[in-house]
Amino acid sequence: MTAPDFGFYPGDAIVITGAGSGIGRATALRATQLGLHVSAWDLNAAGLAETAALIRAAGGDVHTVVGDVTDETVVAKGLEAAHGALGELRYLHNNAGPSSAAPLPFDDALRISVGSVRRLTEAWAAGGLPSGAAMVVTTSVAGNLVGTEVDWYSASKAALMGYVRHAAAHRAAEFRSNGVAPGMTDTPRLQGFVESDRGHAVLKRIPLARMASPDDIAYAVLFLLSPLGSYINGVFLPVDGGWTITQ
């Protein structure tokens, strides 16, 4: 398939967290396809190495950071290294976050899920950004359109959109901010879900009759970041095949 033209400029660089698998990996690979230089971050060194190898095999330029975005030192050193390797970091995809299956205490989960996004965004913007800078957060239909069984997951995903709206309203002179909200997406975290009884029940309620692919989410993220989306700011974009309109 011929790569779409989203209007990115040669030499543009993007930071993508949670890039070791799933949506983050897909965004990194498609960003490369669109000509972006990628700083890929993840806790999982092996998964991140696989992502980097795929990018290099496609002829792309990649820098990697293995570390936890909840750690202020990791964030500061990672951004410094990324800037040194790739130059100005015009774009940020805040994608990393714990799985809803993680047995986290409520307060800890919000600190990890929301605090890490704010920490990285503030550090990314602190030194000044080039014109046209933009940030996208991977949020969810959970907490924003539907409630989930896991309280912290719904609360944290709703809080992430609150932070996006704050930034869109009060930081627009520095960067645009938007949220992408995946529905059921075929990533390692949902491996085998569609074959389960619950998975079959959910699938029947998705008008497009399939789960999203990671690429479906990645292209939505990249469009919102791109110059083509230059007047889109503060949106909550469900990418769910129409699932939530049937609830």
DASUL-V819581 format. One record per residue. N is the residue number from 1. RES is the residue in one small letter. OMEGA is omega in whole degrees, -180 to 180 (NA if undefined). Layout:
N:RES:OMEGA
N:RES:OMEGA
This chain:
1:m:177
2:t:-180
3:a:175
4:p:177
5:d:180
6:f:175
7:g:177
8:f:-178
9:y:178
10:p:180
11:g:177
12:d:-179
13:a:-178
14:i:171
15:v:180
16:i:177
17:t:-176
18:g:-173
19:a:-177
20:g:180
21:s:169
22:g:-176
23:i:-180
24:g:178
25:r:180
26:a:179
27:t:179
28:a:-179
29:l:180
30:r:175
31:a:176
32:t:179
33:q:-179
34:l:174
35:g:180
36:l:168
37:h:-169
38:v:166
39:s:-174
40:a:-176
41:w:174
42:d:172
43:l:-174
44:n:-176
45:a:-178
46:a:179
47:g:180
48:l:178
49:a:178
50:e:178
51:t:-179
52:a:180
53:a:178
54:l:179
55:i:-179
56:r:178
57:a:178
58:a:179
59:g:-177
60:g:179
61:d:-176
62:v:173
63:h:-177
64:t:174
65:v:174
66:v:-179
67:g:-175
68:d:-177
69:v:172
70:t:-177
71:d:-177
72:e:-180
73:t:177
74:v:-179
75:v:-177
76:a:-178
77:k:179
78:g:179
79:l:178
80:e:180
81:a:180
82:a:179
83:h:178
84:g:-177
85:a:-170
86:l:-176
87:g:-177
88:e:-177
89:l:-172
90:r:-172
91:y:179
92:l:172
93:h:176
94:n:-174
95:n:-175
96:a:176
97:g:-178
98:p:176
99:s:177
100:s:180
101:a:-179
102:a:-178
103:p:-174
104:l:169
105:p:-174
106:f:-176
107:d:179
108:d:-178
109:a:178
110:l:177
111:r:-179
112:i:-172
113:s:-174
114:v:-178
115:g:-179
116:s:179
117:v:178
118:r:-178
119:r:-178
120:l:-179
121:t:-180
122:e:-180
123:a:178
124:w:-176
125:a:-169
126:a:-176
127:g:-175
128:g:-176
129:l:175
130:p:179
131:s:-180
132:g:180
133:a:-179
134:a:179
135:m:173
136:v:175
137:v:169
138:t:176
139:t:-178
140:s:169
141:v:177
142:a:179
143:g:-180
144:n:179
145:l:179
146:v:176
147:g:177
148:t:180
149:e:-178
150:v:-172
151:d:-177
152:w:-178
153:y:177
154:s:-178
155:a:-178
156:s:180
157:k:175
158:a:179
159:a:177
160:l:178
161:m:174
162:g:178
163:y:177
164:v:-179
165:r:176
166:h:-178
167:a:-180
168:a:-178
169:a:-169
170:h:-180
171:r:-173
172:a:177
173:a:180
174:e:-176
175:f:173
176:r:-179
177:s:177
178:n:178
179:g:174
180:v:-174
181:a:177
182:p:165
183:g:179
184:m:-174
185:t:-175
186:d:178
187:t:178
188:p:-179
189:r:180
190:l:-179
191:q:179
192:g:-176
193:f:-175
194:v:178
195:e:-179
196:s:178
197:d:179
198:r:179
199:g:177
200:h:-179
201:a:179
202:v:-177
203:l:180
204:k:-177
205:r:177
206:i:-177
207:p:179
208:l:170
209:a:174
210:r:170
211:m:173
212:a:167
213:s:175
214:p:178
215:d:178
216:d:-180
217:i:-177
218:a:-179
219:y:176
220:a:178
221:v:-175
222:l:175
223:f:-179
224:l:178
225:l:-166
226:s:173
227:p:178
228:l:179
229:g:-169
230:s:177
231:y:177
232:i:-174
233:n:177
234:g:-177
235:v:170
236:f:-174
237:l:174
238:p:174
239:v:-167
240:d:179
241:g:-177
242:g:-176
243:w:-173
244:t:177
245:i:178
246:t:-177
247:q:NA
